[in-house]
Amino acid sequence: MFHLSNEQRMLIETVRRFIHEECRPLEDEVEASGDLADTQARALHDKARALGLYAMNMPAEFGGGGLSVVDRMLCEEQFGHTTDILIRRAFGNVYEPLLECRGEQVARWLLPAVQGARTCAIAITEPGAGSDAQGIRTRAELQADGSWRLHGSKHFISDGWWSDFFLVSARTGEREISMFMVDKGLPGFTLGKDQKMMGLRGTPHIELFFDNVPLEPLALLGQRGQGFKLVMGALNVVRLAQVGARAVGKASHVLELMTAYAQQRRQFGQAIGDFQLVQQMLADSVIEINAARLMVLHAAAMMDRGEDARDWIAMVKVHAAEMLGRVVDRGVQVFGGMGFCKELPIERYYRDARIYRIYDGTSEIHRGVIARSVLKKGAALFDLAR
Ligand SMILES: Cc1cc2nc3c(=O)[nH]c(=O)nc-3n(C[C@H](O)[C@H](O)[C@H](O)COP(=O)(O)OP(=O)(O)OC[C@H]3O[C@@H](n4cnc5c(N)ncnc54)[C@H](O)[C@@H]3O)c2cc1C
């Protein structure tokens, strides 16, 4: 169904080459030190931006790449071949919800984010509210002059230390949640500890504390009580990209390594790739990666046509994340003891893959979305002719 144009092939090739030449050489150091030095981060950012590779997901009118959703997914798949923190610095993590900026907000938050002058993180999760994103306790109180006061805390906020501002969800009424753009450095806003993770070395995940933080009226994103819904909706494409397409890329990368190892590693006088049980692991991985890739592209094409792709994105979120888990597990197995050994990156990919089933909505939450939808819509969810 999908045929790549010459332009799409060139786009993929450009991103692939950049990752190979600029990101790959930094991976081991980031893994060993748990950090990407500021100078290296800036240099990586500058090189990527000079090539027009920064913020490719954002509309051209704001200085972004103006890619279609399909073209964006082709790039995101390539991003999956490297490490989270390097993707953030090279290609940006400019969240689509910022497109809700209006008037003065555009110059203050949207444009600097697209240009890479300011970095943004998204802060929804709290210690008491994860999957239940509407169960948050952080609250913003409206003042007589139209400004707000923010109280509460967030945790697990990716890239929080590097970020200049945060998209923060807060309760603005009993049954009302709004979104605010909160600048680092405001009085009463403090950053907590880096919550060390199993994988994703180099990317900090931090706590945020808001103690009566003053927010000007302009900090409200979207309408009061509506911004949260807008942001959650806009995060759909982020799920498709950062979980779906990147999982396909990461699994493809692991499969390349597994295949080469199966051809080169000899036991019992022959290549281990000659053993049918090893072949099965390769074959199952090829099948599952291709199925996930087609699902990602199908959902992306729906979005480009302006169709509602939410059900498909939920399916991609579950399938791609779980596919990646199975492929990296086979990767470790094909490499045997070397797959478990830190001398090779396979054990790192295994650790890094685990989070895909958890963030951006757990597999359980997305299965719930799909099940409710199929109970309501029936065959429309699995029969293309309906
Ligand atoms: C590395 C990392 C990076 C992250 N980055 C960010 C970030 O940048 N910004 C941000 O806001 N958040 C971020 N998060 C938070 C992430 O989105 C949450 O961890 C995720 O939504 C799950 O919430 P929780 O951890 O509170 O788990 P819980 O919601 O407590 O879930 C625990 C278990 O219960 C299950 N469960 C919960 N509700 C249901 C239900 N209704 N039906 C069935 N099962 C259910 C879950 O599936 C899970 O298995 C990050 C987390 C990690 C680990």
PDBQT file of the ligand as one rigid body, heavy atoms in Angstrom, charges set to zero:
ROOT
HETATM    1  C1  LIG A 401      10.867   7.311  32.107  1.00  0.00    +0.000 C 
HETATM    2  C2  LIG A 401       9.567   8.009  32.314  1.00  0.00    +0.000 A 
HETATM    3  C3  LIG A 401       9.343   9.224  31.683  1.00  0.00    +0.000 A 
HETATM    4  C4  LIG A 401       8.150   9.905  31.893  1.00  0.00    +0.000 A 
HETATM    5  N1  LIG A 401       7.983  11.158  31.372  1.00  0.00    +0.000 NA
HETATM    6  C5  LIG A 401       6.892  11.889  31.714  1.00  0.00    +0.000 A 
HETATM    7  C6  LIG A 401       6.780  13.261  31.327  1.00  0.00    +0.000 A 
HETATM    8  O1  LIG A 401       7.657  13.817  30.665  1.00  0.00    +0.000 OA
HETATM    9  N2  LIG A 401       5.668  13.934  31.713  1.00  0.00    +0.000 N 
HETATM   10  C7  LIG A 401       4.658  13.379  32.450  1.00  0.00    +0.000 A 
HETATM   11  O2  LIG A 401       3.689  14.056  32.749  1.00  0.00    +0.000 OA
HETATM   12  N3  LIG A 401       4.745  12.076  32.835  1.00  0.00    +0.000 NA
HETATM   13  C8  LIG A 401       5.842  11.330  32.495  1.00  0.00    +0.000 A 
HETATM   14  N4  LIG A 401       5.953  10.029  32.905  1.00  0.00    +0.000 N 
HETATM   15  C9  LIG A 401       4.854   9.417  33.654  1.00  0.00    +0.000 C 
HETATM   16  C10 LIG A 401       4.146   8.324  32.886  1.00  0.00    +0.000 C 
HETATM   17  O3  LIG A 401       3.326   8.869  31.889  1.00  0.00    +0.000 OA
HETATM   18  C11 LIG A 401       3.360   7.482  33.926  1.00  0.00    +0.000 C 
HETATM   19  O4  LIG A 401       4.333   6.726  34.629  1.00  0.00    +0.000 OA
HETATM   20  C12 LIG A 401       2.329   6.582  33.287  1.00  0.00    +0.000 C 
HETATM   21  O5  LIG A 401       1.247   7.340  32.784  1.00  0.00    +0.000 OA
HETATM   22  C13 LIG A 401       1.739   5.575  34.305  1.00  0.00    +0.000 C 
HETATM   23  O6  LIG A 401       1.365   6.209  35.496  1.00  0.00    +0.000 OA
HETATM   24  P1  LIG A 401       1.895   5.647  36.897  1.00  0.00    +0.000 P 
HETATM   25  O7  LIG A 401       3.351   5.457  36.799  1.00  0.00    +0.000 OA
HETATM   26  O8  LIG A 401       1.398   6.542  37.960  1.00  0.00    +0.000 OA
HETATM   27  O9  LIG A 401       1.254   4.216  37.028  1.00  0.00    +0.000 OA
HETATM   28  P2  LIG A 401      -0.239   3.888  37.572  1.00  0.00    +0.000 P 
HETATM   29  O10 LIG A 401      -1.219   4.750  36.870  1.00  0.00    +0.000 OA
HETATM   30  O11 LIG A 401      -0.222   3.893  39.050  1.00  0.00    +0.000 OA
HETATM   31  O12 LIG A 401      -0.421   2.397  37.048  1.00  0.00    +0.000 OA
HETATM   32  C14 LIG A 401       0.099   1.267  37.746  1.00  0.00    +0.000 C 
HETATM   33  C15 LIG A 401      -0.456   0.018  37.065  1.00  0.00    +0.000 C 
HETATM   34  O13 LIG A 401      -1.902   0.014  37.170  1.00  0.00    +0.000 OA
HETATM   35  C16 LIG A 401      -2.459  -0.127  35.869  1.00  0.00    +0.000 C 
HETATM   36  N5  LIG A 401      -3.710   0.622  35.793  1.00  0.00    +0.000 N 
HETATM   37  C17 LIG A 401      -3.972   1.883  36.199  1.00  0.00    +0.000 A 
HETATM   38  N6  LIG A 401      -5.213   2.245  35.904  1.00  0.00    +0.000 NA
HETATM   39  C18 LIG A 401      -5.770   1.192  35.269  1.00  0.00    +0.000 A 
HETATM   40  C19 LIG A 401      -7.051   0.935  34.680  1.00  0.00    +0.000 A 
HETATM   41  N7  LIG A 401      -8.030   1.865  34.647  1.00  0.00    +0.000 N 
HETATM   42  N8  LIG A 401      -7.266  -0.280  34.092  1.00  0.00    +0.000 NA
HETATM   43  C20 LIG A 401      -6.285  -1.220  34.089  1.00  0.00    +0.000 A 
HETATM   44  N9  LIG A 401      -5.071  -1.046  34.626  1.00  0.00    +0.000 NA
HETATM   45  C21 LIG A 401      -4.813   0.148  35.197  1.00  0.00    +0.000 A 
HETATM   46  C22 LIG A 401      -1.430   0.460  34.937  1.00  0.00    +0.000 C 
HETATM   47  O14 LIG A 401      -1.612   0.005  33.590  1.00  0.00    +0.000 OA
HETATM   48  C23 LIG A 401      -0.138  -0.044  35.576  1.00  0.00    +0.000 C 
HETATM   49  O15 LIG A 401       0.086  -1.367  35.172  1.00  0.00    +0.000 OA
HETATM   50  C24 LIG A 401       7.142   9.327  32.704  1.00  0.00    +0.000 A 
HETATM   51  C25 LIG A 401       7.372   8.097  33.329  1.00  0.00    +0.000 A 
HETATM   52  C26 LIG A 401       8.573   7.455  33.160  1.00  0.00    +0.000 A 
HETATM   53  C27 LIG A 401       8.829   6.177  33.917  1.00  0.00    +0.000 C 
ENDROOT
TORSDOF 0
